[in-house]
Amino acid sequence: MRLLLDTHIWVWSVADLDRLTRRVARAINDPRNELWISPVTTWEIVLLHERGRLRLAGANIS
């Protein structure tokens, strides 16, 4: 199954897995599923970082 991850689901799946429900965590970790993100999601991540709402380790985005 193809799963299109919302921005917060993608961030939580990488940084704070405990914030996801068990069902969502299982779906994300199921190797039969393809995980997809929108180009808009990457843009939202950059905006969150620039506004100081999300810290990215080793990020040097300008």
PDB file of N, CA, C, O and CB in Angstrom:
ATOM      1  N   MET A   1       0.839  -1.163   0.000  1.00  0.00           N
ATOM      2  CA  MET A   1       0.000   0.000   0.000  1.00  0.00           C
ATOM      3  C   MET A   1       0.894   1.240   0.000  1.00  0.00           C
ATOM      4  O   MET A   1       1.948   1.255   0.636  1.00  0.00           O
ATOM      5  CB  MET A   1      -0.960  -0.010   1.212  1.00  0.00           C
ATOM      6  N   ARG A   2       0.473   2.254  -0.704  1.00  0.00           N
ATOM      7  CA  ARG A   2       1.197   3.528  -0.712  1.00  0.00           C
ATOM      8  C   ARG A   2       0.609   4.433   0.362  1.00  0.00           C
ATOM      9  O   ARG A   2      -0.603   4.639   0.418  1.00  0.00           O
ATOM     10  CB  ARG A   2       1.123   4.213  -2.115  1.00  0.00           C
ATOM     11  N   LEU A   3       1.471   4.968   1.207  1.00  0.00           N
ATOM     12  CA  LEU A   3       1.035   5.863   2.269  1.00  0.00           C
ATOM     13  C   LEU A   3       1.647   7.237   2.045  1.00  0.00           C
ATOM     14  O   LEU A   3       2.868   7.385   2.025  1.00  0.00           O
ATOM     15  CB  LEU A   3       1.424   5.307   3.663  1.00  0.00           C
ATOM     16  N   LEU A   4       0.795   8.239   1.876  1.00  0.00           N
ATOM     17  CA  LEU A   4       1.254   9.613   1.749  1.00  0.00           C
ATOM     18  C   LEU A   4       1.263  10.217   3.150  1.00  0.00           C
ATOM     19  O   LEU A   4       0.209  10.418   3.753  1.00  0.00           O
ATOM     20  CB  LEU A   4       0.343  10.442   0.765  1.00  0.00           C
ATOM     21  N   LEU A   5       2.453  10.503   3.661  1.00  0.00           N
ATOM     22  CA  LEU A   5       2.591  10.981   5.030  1.00  0.00           C
ATOM     23  C   LEU A   5       2.417  12.492   5.107  1.00  0.00           C
ATOM     24  O   LEU A   5       3.040  13.244   4.357  1.00  0.00           O
ATOM     25  CB  LEU A   5       3.949  10.580   5.597  1.00  0.00           C
ATOM     26  N   ASP A   6       1.567  12.916   6.017  1.00  0.00           N
ATOM     27  CA  ASP A   6       1.410  14.326   6.333  1.00  0.00           C
ATOM     28  C   ASP A   6       2.706  14.793   7.001  1.00  0.00           C
ATOM     29  O   ASP A   6       3.478  13.982   7.511  1.00  0.00           O
ATOM     30  CB  ASP A   6       0.157  14.574   7.259  1.00  0.00           C
ATOM     31  N   THR A   7       2.931  16.099   6.991  1.00  0.00           N
ATOM     32  CA  THR A   7       4.174  16.650   7.543  1.00  0.00           C
ATOM     33  C   THR A   7       4.403  16.206   8.977  1.00  0.00           C
ATOM     34  O   THR A   7       5.482  15.708   9.300  1.00  0.00           O
ATOM     35  CB  THR A   7       4.154  18.167   7.477  1.00  0.00           C
ATOM     36  N   HIS A   8       3.411  16.375   9.845  1.00  0.00           N
ATOM     37  CA  HIS A   8       3.637  16.035  11.255  1.00  0.00           C
ATOM     38  C   HIS A   8       3.831  14.536  11.450  1.00  0.00           C
ATOM     39  O   HIS A   8       4.590  14.133  12.331  1.00  0.00           O
ATOM     40  CB  HIS A   8       2.467  16.518  12.110  1.00  0.00           C
ATOM     41  N   ILE A   9       3.176  13.708  10.664  1.00  0.00           N
ATOM     42  CA  ILE A   9       3.374  12.259  10.776  1.00  0.00           C
ATOM     43  C   ILE A   9       4.797  11.894  10.364  1.00  0.00           C
ATOM     44  O   ILE A   9       5.434  11.056  11.002  1.00  0.00           O
ATOM     45  CB  ILE A   9       2.346  11.492   9.901  1.00  0.00           C
ATOM     46  N   TRP A  10       5.288  12.513   9.317  1.00  0.00           N
ATOM     47  CA  TRP A  10       6.665  12.241   8.878  1.00  0.00           C
ATOM     48  C   TRP A  10       7.667  12.676   9.949  1.00  0.00           C
ATOM     49  O   TRP A  10       8.587  11.929  10.284  1.00  0.00           O
ATOM     50  CB  TRP A  10       6.963  12.967   7.542  1.00  0.00           C
ATOM     51  N   VAL A  11       7.487  13.878  10.480  1.00  0.00           N
ATOM     52  CA  VAL A  11       8.398  14.370  11.516  1.00  0.00           C
ATOM     53  C   VAL A  11       8.352  13.451  12.733  1.00  0.00           C
ATOM     54  O   VAL A  11       9.395  13.047  13.245  1.00  0.00           O
ATOM     55  CB  VAL A  11       8.038  15.819  11.921  1.00  0.00           C
ATOM     56  N   TRP A  12       7.153  13.122  13.197  1.00  0.00           N
ATOM     57  CA  TRP A  12       7.038  12.254  14.370  1.00  0.00           C
ATOM     58  C   TRP A  12       7.608  10.871  14.105  1.00  0.00           C
ATOM     59  O   TRP A  12       8.186  10.272  15.012  1.00  0.00           O
ATOM     60  CB  TRP A  12       5.585  12.136  14.798  1.00  0.00           C
ATOM     61  N   SER A  13       7.467  10.341  12.896  1.00  0.00           N
ATOM     62  CA  SER A  13       7.987   9.004  12.598  1.00  0.00           C
ATOM     63  C   SER A  13       9.511   8.971  12.664  1.00  0.00           C
ATOM     64  O   SER A  13      10.110   7.925  12.917  1.00  0.00           O
ATOM     65  CB  SER A  13       7.515   8.547  11.214  1.00  0.00           C
ATOM     66  N   VAL A  14      10.126  10.120  12.437  1.00  0.00           N
ATOM     67  CA  VAL A  14      11.588  10.209  12.485  1.00  0.00           C
ATOM     68  C   VAL A  14      12.074  10.614  13.875  1.00  0.00           C
ATOM     69  O   VAL A  14      13.057  10.067  14.375  1.00  0.00           O
ATOM     70  CB  VAL A  14      12.095  11.212  11.442  1.00  0.00           C
ATOM     71  N   ALA A  15      11.385  11.573  14.499  1.00  0.00           N
ATOM     72  CA  ALA A  15      11.909  12.192  15.711  1.00  0.00           C
ATOM     73  C   ALA A  15      11.209  11.779  17.000  1.00  0.00           C
ATOM     74  O   ALA A  15      11.822  11.843  18.066  1.00  0.00           O
ATOM     75  CB  ALA A  15      11.828  13.656  15.577  1.00  0.00           C
ATOM     76  N   ASP A  16       9.956  11.358  16.942  1.00  0.00           N
ATOM     77  CA  ASP A  16       9.200  11.116  18.169  1.00  0.00           C
ATOM     78  C   ASP A  16       8.135  10.057  17.929  1.00  0.00           C
ATOM     79  O   ASP A  16       6.939  10.345  17.974  1.00  0.00           O
ATOM     80  CB  ASP A  16       8.555  12.416  18.679  1.00  0.00           C
ATOM     81  N   LEU A  17       8.572   8.842  17.676  1.00  0.00           N
ATOM     82  CA  LEU A  17       7.688   7.733  17.312  1.00  0.00           C
ATOM     83  C   LEU A  17       6.571   7.517  18.338  1.00  0.00           C
ATOM     84  O   LEU A  17       5.496   7.038  17.977  1.00  0.00           O
ATOM     85  CB  LEU A  17       8.499   6.454  17.160  1.00  0.00           C
ATOM     86  N   ASP A  18       6.804   7.858  19.598  1.00  0.00           N
ATOM     87  CA  ASP A  18       5.795   7.657  20.640  1.00  0.00           C
ATOM     88  C   ASP A  18       4.554   8.527  20.445  1.00  0.00           C
ATOM     89  O   ASP A  18       3.509   8.234  21.026  1.00  0.00           O
ATOM     90  CB  ASP A  18       6.398   7.941  21.993  1.00  0.00           C
ATOM     91  N   ARG A  19       4.641   9.566  19.657  1.00  0.00           N
ATOM     92  CA  ARG A  19       3.483  10.439  19.407  1.00  0.00           C
ATOM     93  C   ARG A  19       2.490   9.826  18.423  1.00  0.00           C
ATOM     94  O   ARG A  19       1.352  10.283  18.318  1.00  0.00           O
ATOM     95  CB  ARG A  19       3.953  11.786  18.878  1.00  0.00           C
ATOM     96  N   LEU A  20       2.921   8.796  17.708  1.00  0.00           N
ATOM     97  CA  LEU A  20       2.041   8.136  16.737  1.00  0.00           C
ATOM     98  C   LEU A  20       1.184   7.087  17.431  1.00  0.00           C
ATOM     99  O   LEU A  20       1.595   6.491  18.427  1.00  0.00           O
ATOM    100  CB  LEU A  20       2.866   7.487  15.602  1.00  0.00           C
ATOM    101  N   THR A  21      -0.006   6.869  16.896  1.00  0.00           N
ATOM    102  CA  THR A  21      -0.817   5.766  17.413  1.00  0.00           C
ATOM    103  C   THR A  21      -0.152   4.461  17.006  1.00  0.00           C
ATOM    104  O   THR A  21       0.663   4.432  16.083  1.00  0.00           O
ATOM    105  CB  THR A  21      -2.293   5.838  16.882  1.00  0.00           C
ATOM    106  N   ARG A  22      -0.497   3.398  17.686  1.00  0.00           N
ATOM    107  CA  ARG A  22       0.091   2.087  17.348  1.00  0.00           C
ATOM    108  C   ARG A  22      -0.228   1.703  15.910  1.00  0.00           C
ATOM    109  O   ARG A  22       0.614   1.159  15.195  1.00  0.00           O
ATOM    110  CB  ARG A  22      -0.426   0.995  18.308  1.00  0.00           C
ATOM    111  N   ARG A  23      -1.452   1.992  15.503  1.00  0.00           N
ATOM    112  CA  ARG A  23      -1.875   1.642  14.145  1.00  0.00           C
ATOM    113  C   ARG A  23      -1.023   2.364  13.100  1.00  0.00           C
ATOM    114  O   ARG A  23      -0.580   1.752  12.128  1.00  0.00           O
ATOM    115  CB  ARG A  23      -3.361   1.986  13.942  1.00  0.00           C
ATOM    116  N   VAL A  24      -0.795   3.647  13.296  1.00  0.00           N
ATOM    117  CA  VAL A  24       0.010   4.424  12.350  1.00  0.00           C
ATOM    118  C   VAL A  24       1.457   3.940  12.383  1.00  0.00           C
ATOM    119  O   VAL A  24       2.066   3.767  11.328  1.00  0.00           O
ATOM    120  CB  VAL A  24      -0.063   5.940  12.677  1.00  0.00           C
ATOM    121  N   ALA A  25       2.016   3.720  13.562  1.00  0.00           N
ATOM    122  CA  ALA A  25       3.395   3.243  13.681  1.00  0.00           C
ATOM    123  C   ALA A  25       3.562   1.894  12.977  1.00  0.00           C
ATOM    124  O   ALA A  25       4.555   1.669  12.284  1.00  0.00           O
ATOM    125  CB  ALA A  25       3.800   3.125  15.167  1.00  0.00           C
ATOM    126  N   ARG A  26       2.587   1.000  13.157  1.00  0.00           N
ATOM    127  CA  ARG A  26       2.652  -0.301  12.476  1.00  0.00           C
ATOM    128  C   ARG A  26       2.631  -0.131  10.963  1.00  0.00           C
ATOM    129  O   ARG A  26       3.401  -0.775  10.249  1.00  0.00           O
ATOM    130  CB  ARG A  26       1.485  -1.198  12.917  1.00  0.00           C
ATOM    131  N   ALA A  27       1.760   0.728  10.481  1.00  0.00           N
ATOM    132  CA  ALA A  27       1.655   0.947   9.032  1.00  0.00           C
ATOM    133  C   ALA A  27       2.950   1.513   8.466  1.00  0.00           C
ATOM    134  O   ALA A  27       3.396   1.102   7.395  1.00  0.00           O
ATOM    135  CB  ALA A  27       0.491   1.893   8.715  1.00  0.00           C
ATOM    136  N   ILE A  28       3.553   2.455   9.185  1.00  0.00           N
ATOM    137  CA  ILE A  28       4.803   3.068   8.725  1.00  0.00           C
ATOM    138  C   ILE A  28       5.943   2.057   8.727  1.00  0.00           C
ATOM    139  O   ILE A  28       6.794   2.076   7.838  1.00  0.00           O
ATOM    140  CB  ILE A  28       5.168   4.270   9.607  1.00  0.00           C
ATOM    141  N   ASN A  29       5.962   1.182   9.716  1.00  0.00           N
ATOM    142  CA  ASN A  29       7.055   0.211   9.838  1.00  0.00           C
ATOM    143  C   ASN A  29       6.835  -1.067   9.033  1.00  0.00           C
ATOM    144  O   ASN A  29       7.725  -1.915   8.971  1.00  0.00           O
ATOM    145  CB  ASN A  29       7.247  -0.148  11.281  1.00  0.00           C
ATOM    146  N   ASP A  30       5.685  -1.213   8.426  1.00  0.00           N
ATOM    147  CA  ASP A  30       5.386  -2.404   7.628  1.00  0.00           C
ATOM    148  C   ASP A  30       6.151  -2.313   6.308  1.00  0.00           C
ATOM    149  O   ASP A  30       5.901  -1.408   5.512  1.00  0.00           O
ATOM    150  CB  ASP A  30       3.845  -2.545   7.373  1.00  0.00           C
ATOM    151  N   PRO A  31       7.081  -3.242   6.069  1.00  0.00           N
ATOM    152  CA  PRO A  31       7.900  -3.176   4.847  1.00  0.00           C
ATOM    153  C   PRO A  31       7.093  -3.355   3.558  1.00  0.00           C
ATOM    154  O   PRO A  31       7.604  -3.077   2.473  1.00  0.00           O
ATOM    155  CB  PRO A  31       8.978  -4.231   4.904  1.00  0.00           C
ATOM    156  N   ARG A  32       5.860  -3.807   3.656  1.00  0.00           N
ATOM    157  CA  ARG A  32       5.024  -3.952   2.461  1.00  0.00           C
ATOM    158  C   ARG A  32       4.476  -2.611   1.986  1.00  0.00           C
ATOM    159  O   ARG A  32       3.997  -2.498   0.858  1.00  0.00           O
ATOM    160  CB  ARG A  32       3.871  -4.908   2.738  1.00  0.00           C
ATOM    161  N   ASN A  33       4.547  -1.597   2.843  1.00  0.00           N
ATOM    162  CA  ASN A  33       4.012  -0.286   2.497  1.00  0.00           C
ATOM    163  C   ASN A  33       5.100   0.617   1.924  1.00  0.00           C
ATOM    164  O   ASN A  33       6.250   0.588   2.362  1.00  0.00           O
ATOM    165  CB  ASN A  33       3.376   0.368   3.723  1.00  0.00           C
ATOM    166  N   GLU A  34       4.716   1.408   0.948  1.00  0.00           N
ATOM    167  CA  GLU A  34       5.600   2.443   0.398  1.00  0.00           C
ATOM    168  C   GLU A  34       5.267   3.747   1.095  1.00  0.00           C
ATOM    169  O   GLU A  34       4.100   4.131   1.175  1.00  0.00           O
ATOM    170  CB  GLU A  34       5.445   2.577  -1.164  1.00  0.00           C
ATOM    171  N   LEU A  35       6.282   4.428   1.600  1.00  0.00           N
ATOM    172  CA  LEU A  35       6.072   5.710   2.264  1.00  0.00           C
ATOM    173  C   LEU A  35       6.371   6.834   1.286  1.00  0.00           C
ATOM    174  O   LEU A  35       7.435   6.864   0.667  1.00  0.00           O
ATOM    175  CB  LEU A  35       6.956   5.835   3.531  1.00  0.00           C
ATOM    176  N   TRP A  36       5.433   7.750   1.152  1.00  0.00           N
ATOM    177  CA  TRP A  36       5.552   8.871   0.232  1.00  0.00           C
ATOM    178  C   TRP A  36       5.406  10.166   1.008  1.00  0.00           C
ATOM    179  O   TRP A  36       4.668  10.231   1.991  1.00  0.00           O
ATOM    180  CB  TRP A  36       4.497   8.783  -0.895  1.00  0.00           C
ATOM    181  N   ILE A  37       6.109  11.193   0.565  1.00  0.00           N
ATOM    182  CA  ILE A  37       5.901  12.537   1.090  1.00  0.00           C
ATOM    183  C   ILE A  37       5.749  13.487  -0.088  1.00  0.00           C
ATOM    184  O   ILE A  37       6.307  13.265  -1.162  1.00  0.00           O
ATOM    185  CB  ILE A  37       7.078  12.977   2.022  1.00  0.00           C
ATOM    186  N   SER A  38       4.996  14.529   0.131  1.00  0.00           N
ATOM    187  CA  SER A  38       4.753  15.521  -0.894  1.00  0.00           C
ATOM    188  C   SER A  38       5.915  16.512  -0.937  1.00  0.00           C
ATOM    189  O   SER A  38       6.550  16.755   0.089  1.00  0.00           O
ATOM    190  CB  SER A  38       3.420  16.249  -0.641  1.00  0.00           C
ATOM    191  N   PRO A  39       6.200  17.082  -2.094  1.00  0.00           N
ATOM    192  CA  PRO A  39       7.195  18.159  -2.143  1.00  0.00           C
ATOM    193  C   PRO A  39       6.817  19.318  -1.212  1.00  0.00           C
ATOM    194  O   PRO A  39       7.694  20.005  -0.688  1.00  0.00           O
ATOM    195  CB  PRO A  39       7.346  18.673  -3.584  1.00  0.00           C
ATOM    196  N   VAL A  40       5.526  19.530  -1.011  1.00  0.00           N
ATOM    197  CA  VAL A  40       5.074  20.584  -0.102  1.00  0.00           C
ATOM    198  C   VAL A  40       5.529  20.284   1.332  1.00  0.00           C
ATOM    199  O   VAL A  40       5.826  21.201   2.097  1.00  0.00           O
ATOM    200  CB  VAL A  40       3.530  20.728  -0.160  1.00  0.00           C
ATOM    201  N   THR A  41       5.581  19.012   1.686  1.00  0.00           N
ATOM    202  CA  THR A  41       6.037  18.626   3.021  1.00  0.00           C
ATOM    203  C   THR A  41       7.470  19.068   3.256  1.00  0.00           C
ATOM    204  O   THR A  41       7.791  19.569   4.333  1.00  0.00           O
ATOM    205  CB  THR A  41       5.919  17.114   3.213  1.00  0.00           C
ATOM    206  N   THR A  42       8.330  18.893   2.274  1.00  0.00           N
ATOM    207  CA  THR A  42       9.723  19.324   2.454  1.00  0.00           C
ATOM    208  C   THR A  42       9.798  20.836   2.616  1.00  0.00           C
ATOM    209  O   THR A  42      10.606  21.338   3.396  1.00  0.00           O
ATOM    210  CB  THR A  42      10.591  18.875   1.260  1.00  0.00           C
ATOM    211  N   TRP A  43       8.963  21.558   1.887  1.00  0.00           N
ATOM    212  CA  TRP A  43       8.897  23.012   2.015  1.00  0.00           C
ATOM    213  C   TRP A  43       8.417  23.394   3.416  1.00  0.00           C
ATOM    214  O   TRP A  43       8.964  24.308   4.031  1.00  0.00           O
ATOM    215  CB  TRP A  43       7.959  23.614   0.938  1.00  0.00           C
ATOM    216  N   GLU A  44       7.394  22.695   3.923  1.00  0.00           N
ATOM    217  CA  GLU A  44       6.895  22.972   5.276  1.00  0.00           C
ATOM    218  C   GLU A  44       7.964  22.715   6.334  1.00  0.00           C
ATOM    219  O   GLU A  44       8.058  23.455   7.313  1.00  0.00           O
ATOM    220  CB  GLU A  44       5.659  22.117   5.569  1.00  0.00           C
ATOM    221  N   ILE A  45       8.763  21.677   6.145  1.00  0.00           N
ATOM    222  CA  ILE A  45       9.852  21.375   7.079  1.00  0.00           C
ATOM    223  C   ILE A  45      10.850  22.530   7.107  1.00  0.00           C
ATOM    224  O   ILE A  45      11.287  22.944   8.181  1.00  0.00           O
ATOM    225  CB  ILE A  45      10.566  20.054   6.687  1.00  0.00           C
ATOM    226  N   VAL A  46      11.209  23.048   5.947  1.00  0.00           N
ATOM    227  CA  VAL A  46      12.137  24.183   5.872  1.00  0.00           C
ATOM    228  C   VAL A  46      11.553  25.395   6.593  1.00  0.00           C
ATOM    229  O   VAL A  46      12.256  26.063   7.350  1.00  0.00           O
ATOM    230  CB  VAL A  46      12.451  24.536   4.397  1.00  0.00           C
ATOM    231  N   LEU A  47      10.272  25.681   6.363  1.00  0.00           N
ATOM    232  CA  LEU A  47       9.622  26.815   7.033  1.00  0.00           C
ATOM    233  C   LEU A  47       9.606  26.641   8.547  1.00  0.00           C
ATOM    234  O   LEU A  47       9.892  27.584   9.284  1.00  0.00           O
ATOM    235  CB  LEU A  47       8.193  26.987   6.518  1.00  0.00           C
ATOM    236  N   LEU A  48       9.276  25.455   9.007  1.00  0.00           N
ATOM    237  CA  LEU A  48       9.262  25.191  10.453  1.00  0.00           C
ATOM    238  C   LEU A  48      10.650  25.401  11.048  1.00  0.00           C
ATOM    239  O   LEU A  48      10.791  25.951  12.140  1.00  0.00           O
ATOM    240  CB  LEU A  48       8.772  23.755  10.741  1.00  0.00           C
ATOM    241  N   HIS A  49      11.662  24.961  10.327  1.00  0.00           N
ATOM    242  CA  HIS A  49      13.037  25.133  10.794  1.00  0.00           C
ATOM    243  C   HIS A  49      13.417  26.614  10.837  1.00  0.00           C
ATOM    244  O   HIS A  49      13.989  27.086  11.819  1.00  0.00           O
ATOM    245  CB  HIS A  49      14.011  24.362   9.887  1.00  0.00           C
ATOM    246  N   GLU A  50      13.097  27.335   9.777  1.00  0.00           N
ATOM    247  CA  GLU A  50      13.436  28.763   9.711  1.00  0.00           C
ATOM    248  C   GLU A  50      12.740  29.566  10.805  1.00  0.00           C
ATOM    249  O   GLU A  50      13.290  30.553  11.293  1.00  0.00           O
ATOM    250  CB  GLU A  50      13.063  29.330   8.345  1.00  0.00           C
ATOM    251  N   ARG A  51      11.551  29.157  11.190  1.00  0.00           N
ATOM    252  CA  ARG A  51      10.791  29.858  12.231  1.00  0.00           C
ATOM    253  C   ARG A  51      11.164  29.399  13.632  1.00  0.00           C
ATOM    254  O   ARG A  51      10.620  29.898  14.617  1.00  0.00           O
ATOM    255  CB  ARG A  51       9.306  29.659  12.013  1.00  0.00           C
ATOM    256  N   GLY A  52      12.092  28.445  13.725  1.00  0.00           N
ATOM    257  CA  GLY A  52      12.537  27.959  15.023  1.00  0.00           C
ATOM    258  C   GLY A  52      11.576  26.983  15.683  1.00  0.00           C
ATOM    259  O   GLY A  52      11.708  26.700  16.874  1.00  0.00           O
ATOM    260  N   ARG A  53      10.614  26.465  14.934  1.00  0.00           N
ATOM    261  CA  ARG A  53       9.640  25.529  15.499  1.00  0.00           C
ATOM    262  C   ARG A  53      10.071  24.079  15.350  1.00  0.00           C
ATOM    263  O   ARG A  53       9.442  23.173  15.897  1.00  0.00           O
ATOM    264  CB  ARG A  53       8.295  25.724  14.843  1.00  0.00           C
ATOM    265  N   LEU A  54      11.155  23.868  14.602  1.00  0.00           N
ATOM    266  CA  LEU A  54      11.672  22.518  14.397  1.00  0.00           C
ATOM    267  C   LEU A  54      13.175  22.602  14.284  1.00  0.00           C
ATOM    268  O   LEU A  54      13.707  23.346  13.460  1.00  0.00           O
ATOM    269  CB  LEU A  54      11.053  21.851  13.132  1.00  0.00           C
ATOM    270  N   ARG A  55      13.859  21.836  15.117  1.00  0.00           N
ATOM    271  CA  ARG A  55      15.318  21.804  15.050  1.00  0.00           C
ATOM    272  C   ARG A  55      15.740  20.609  14.223  1.00  0.00           C
ATOM    273  O   ARG A  55      15.262  19.494  14.435  1.00  0.00           O
ATOM    274  CB  ARG A  55      15.950  21.744  16.468  1.00  0.00           C
ATOM    275  N   LEU A  56      16.637  20.843  13.280  1.00  0.00           N
ATOM    276  CA  LEU A  56      17.167  19.794  12.426  1.00  0.00           C
ATOM    277  C   LEU A  56      18.649  19.616  12.740  1.00  0.00           C
ATOM    278  O   LEU A  56      19.440  20.544  12.570  1.00  0.00           O
ATOM    279  CB  LEU A  56      16.948  20.128  10.920  1.00  0.00           C
ATOM    280  N   ALA A  57      19.013  18.451  13.188  1.00  0.00           N
ATOM    281  CA  ALA A  57      20.403  18.183  13.528  1.00  0.00           C
ATOM    282  C   ALA A  57      21.280  18.334  12.307  1.00  0.00           C
ATOM    283  O   ALA A  57      21.012  17.731  11.268  1.00  0.00           O
ATOM    284  CB  ALA A  57      20.559  16.787  14.123  1.00  0.00           C
ATOM    285  N   GLY A  58      22.328  19.135  12.422  1.00  0.00           N
ATOM    286  CA  GLY A  58      23.288  19.325  11.348  1.00  0.00           C
ATOM    287  C   GLY A  58      22.766  20.136  10.186  1.00  0.00           C
ATOM    288  O   GLY A  58      23.411  20.203   9.140  1.00  0.00           O
ATOM    289  N   ALA A  59      21.596  20.762  10.350  1.00  0.00           N
ATOM    290  CA  ALA A  59      21.003  21.525   9.246  1.00  0.00           C
ATOM    291  C   ALA A  59      21.669  22.879   9.130  1.00  0.00           C
ATOM    292  O   ALA A  59      21.898  23.575  10.119  1.00  0.00           O
ATOM    293  CB  ALA A  59      19.487  21.694   9.447  1.00  0.00           C
ATOM    294  N   ASN A  60      21.971  23.232   7.898  1.00  0.00           N
ATOM    295  CA  ASN A  60      22.523  24.546   7.603  1.00  0.00           C
ATOM    296  C   ASN A  60      21.733  25.105   6.420  1.00  0.00           C
ATOM    297  O   ASN A  60      22.276  25.334   5.339  1.00  0.00           O
ATOM    298  CB  ASN A  60      24.074  24.473   7.290  1.00  0.00           C
ATOM    299  N   ILE A  61      20.439  25.318   6.654  1.00  0.00           N
ATOM    300  CA  ILE A  61      19.538  25.772   5.601  1.00  0.00           C
ATOM    301  C   ILE A  61      19.495  27.300   5.629  1.00  0.00           C
ATOM    302  O   ILE A  61      19.244  27.900   6.674  1.00  0.00           O
ATOM    303  CB  ILE A  61      18.105  25.162   5.779  1.00  0.00           C
ATOM    304  N   SER A  62      19.737  27.914   4.495  1.00  0.00           N
ATOM    305  CA  SER A  62      19.639  29.376   4.437  1.00  0.00           C
ATOM    306  C   SER A  62      18.730  29.802   3.318  1.00  0.00           C
ATOM    307  O   SER A  62      18.523  30.998   3.112  1.00  0.00           O
ATOM    308  CB  SER A  62      21.012  30.010   4.259  1.00  0.00           C
TER     309      SER A  62
END
